[in-house]
Amino acid sequence: MLRDMLLFAEEVCSKEVGRGELRVRALFCDYDGTLAPLGVPRTRSRLPKPVANVLYKIRQKVPIAIVTAKDYHFIRPRTPFADAWSCVYGIETILKDGQIMARHSSKDLSEVVSLLRDVSTKPSLEYKVTSSGELCGLGVEWVERDRPEQKDIKAIIHKIRKHGFQVLQVSSGSAFDIISNASDKGQAVKTLRSMLGVRGGLMYMGDTQADNPALLAADIGVGVVEDGSASDLECEYFVKKNHVPMFLSALLENNMLFSDRLPWVIGSKKPRC
């Protein structure tokens, strides 16, 4: 099935396209904030039906991969249509056929857990594990009323980095991720591209600075934004969050030919409101 989709994509990609256009041969997406809403409890996180419905249809045309900070146990059941998942910033990449590419680490995150438990206002911790059960990352977040001052959060991050761990800022306020290996979503995209055999026409969609390496590694990056400026996203095109299912539907109806003239596409560095 995957081979058939790639052959279809190669066939349509060979047809002439105009300036500002790209025949999409593979769609890679971030999960939180791009496909699924933010601000919901972890156990209730799901794709909105309009988004899921159009992705099931797109998957009949081209491969879809999810590139996420979440682990495999979380993301796989929520995105069953996908052909591949790159989890915890690319630490583990798994194809639907069972192939696994993992970046193993000898670093022990338990010392970081102890450090965070000693903080006076304790954060909530999300334990990120590989498919084999190895702890490979932590999600750290404070609720608004318990959030330390910004200088204290910076001091905590500094201590964690001194232990040799990578810290990726999820938001400018009270959330960040810690991973045991040096990795990012750009490396994740390159690994997925190789494993899936995607030679061109790769589109990536993401919504935070953590997605910038992936947006830059793709053939075309589409930032998913709220109303207002998106100066922190390194891409040329944008779609507002509430327009994602309509944009994907328009892309599908256009036979997977991306154009800056498609409905819902904002084609400037700072999107118009």
N, C-alpha and C positions, 0 to 999 in steps of 0.2 A: 504493500500500500504506500509506504513512504517513498520507495523507488518510483512508483507511478506518479506521485505528486511532484517529485523533482523533475521527472521527464516532462510533465505538463508545464512546469514552470520554465524549463529550459526552452521548450518549444515557443511559448508565448513571449519569452524574453528575447528571442531571436528576431521578433517582429520590430519594425522601426518604431521608436518612440521619439517624442519631441523634446525640446529643451524644457527643463524643469519637470521632467517626467521620469518615472522609474517603474519598470515592471517588477512587482514584488514577488520574489521567489521563496521567501521565508519570512515569517513574522515572529519576532522575539519580543516579549513584554515583561515588564516588572509587574508585580502583583498588587501590593498594598498601595493605595492612592492612585494607581493607574487603571487597574481593572476592578479592584474591589475598594469599597469605601473605607476611609480611615475612621477612627473614633468609635469603633464597636468592639465589644469584648472578643478576645481571641477565639473563644469557642463558637461565637456566632458569625464569624467572618465568612462571607460567601460572595460569589459573583452575583451581581444583579441579573435577573433573568434576561433582559435585553442584550446585555454583554455576552452572557453565556450562549444564548441562542445564535448570535451572529458568529461567534468564534467556532461553534460546531460546524457552521456552514463553510467558513473560511478554511477550516481544517480539511475539507474535502478537496481543496484546491492546492494548498501549499502547507508545508510543515509549520507547526507552531511550537515554540519553546518558551518556558517561563524562567526568568532570571530573577532570583529573589534573595532576600535576607533570611527568609524562613527556611526551616529544615524540610527534608523529604517527607517525613511523617505528617507534617502539617499540609504541605502544598499538593501532594499527589491526589488525595481524595477530593480536593476542592477544584482541581483543574484536570479532570479525567480525559478531556479531549486532547490534551497536549501530547506531542511526540517526544518531548524531552524536558527535563527540569535541571537547572543549575542552581544549586541550593547553597545557602550561607555564603553569598558573595563568590561562588565558584569553587568553594572547598570540595564540594561533591557534585558531580554531574552524572545524571542517570538518563539513559534512553529508554523508551517504552519497551524495546526488545530485551532489556536487561543489562546492556553494557553500562559499566560504571567506570568513571575516571575520578579518583579521589586524591586529594593532597593531604597526606598524613603528616601529623605533627607530634613531636615528643613533648611539647609544652603542656604543662598541667594547669588547667584553669581553676583548680580548687583553691590556689592561693589568691586568685582574684576574687573568687566567691567570698573567701574569708575577709578580704579587704573591704568589700562592699557591705558585708554584715556588720563591720565595725563602724560604719558611717552612722552618725546620730539620727538622721532621718533616713531610714532604710528604704531603698527603692524596691520595686517589684522586679523580679528577674525572670526572663524567658530563657530556658535551657535549650540550646540548639544542638541536636545530635545527628550523627550520620545515620545512614540506613542500617549500619551494623551496630549502632548504639554508642559510638564514641562521642564524648562531649567535645564539640569543636567551636562553640561560640556561646555568647550570652547577649541577650537583649536587656538593656537597663533603662528603667523609666520611673520617674517620680510623678505622683499625682500632684496637681497644681498646689494644693494646700500644704504639701510636705516638701516641696521642691527647695533644695538649698539655694543659696545665692550663686550667681553665675561664677564668681571667682572660686567658690568652693567646688563646683562641678569641674572647673578647669583644673583645679589642684588634684582632684580624684583621677581625672583622665591622665594627667601627667604621671602620677604614680603607677597607673596601669601600664602606660607606655614604657616606663623604666623597667618593668618586668619583662619587656620584650613582646608585648601583645599589640596587635593593631586595633585602633579605635576608629570607628567610622561614625560620624555624626548623623543621626537620623533626623533631628530637628535642631533648630537654633536654641531651643530651650532645655528641655528636661529628658531627652531620650538619646541614647547612643548604643551602638553595637560593639562588642568585643569579639575578635576572632583570633584563633590560635595560629593561623598562617597568614603570611603576606599575600593578599589576594584582593581582587576587586571585580566589578561587574564587566569591565572591559576584557579582562582575562577570561571571564566566564563566557562572554560572547565568542571570543576566538576559539575556545575549546569546543563550544557547541557547533560553530561553523565547520570546524574540522571533522567532528564526529558525525555530523549529519550530511557532510559533503556538499555544503552550500557554497557555491563559487561566486555568487553575485546576487544583487537584488535583495539584500538583507535589510529589512526595516526593524528598528527598535523603538519601543515606546516606554518612556519613564517619566517620573515626576519629581525627583529630588536630585541634589548634588551627587549623591551616591550613584546615580545613574549616568553621570557625565562620561565616565570612561566607556560605558557601553554605547551611549549616543554617538561618541566619537569613533568607536570601532565599527559601527554599522555603516552600510552604504547610504542610508538615509535615517536620520534621527528625528523623532517626533516627540516633543515635550508635551506632557499633559499638565495643564495649569488651571488654577482658579482664575477668576477675573483679576486682571491686573498684570503687573510686570513679571517676567520670568528671566531676569538678567542672570540668574545663577545656573541656568540650564544651557549646556553647550550644544545647541542645535539651531537649525534655521527655521524649522516649522513647528507649529504648536496647535494643539486642540484643547479646548476647554473640557474639564472633567465631565460635565454633564452632557457633553456632545460626543463622548467616546463611542457609544453604540451606533449613533447616526453616522459618524465618520467611517467606522468599520463597515457599515452597511453600504455606504457610498463607494468605498474602495472595492468591495465585493461586486457591486453592480457594475463597476467600471472594469471588470475582468482583471482585478488585482493590478491595475495600472494606477500608480500614485501620480498625482498632478497637484501643483500648487493652486490649481483652479478647482479642485474638488470642493464640494460643500463642506463647511465646518473647519477647513484648514486656514490657519492664520500664518501667513508667510512673511513674518518680520521678526527681528531679534527681540523686540518688545511688543508683545501682543496687544492688539486693540481691545478695549473693553466694550 
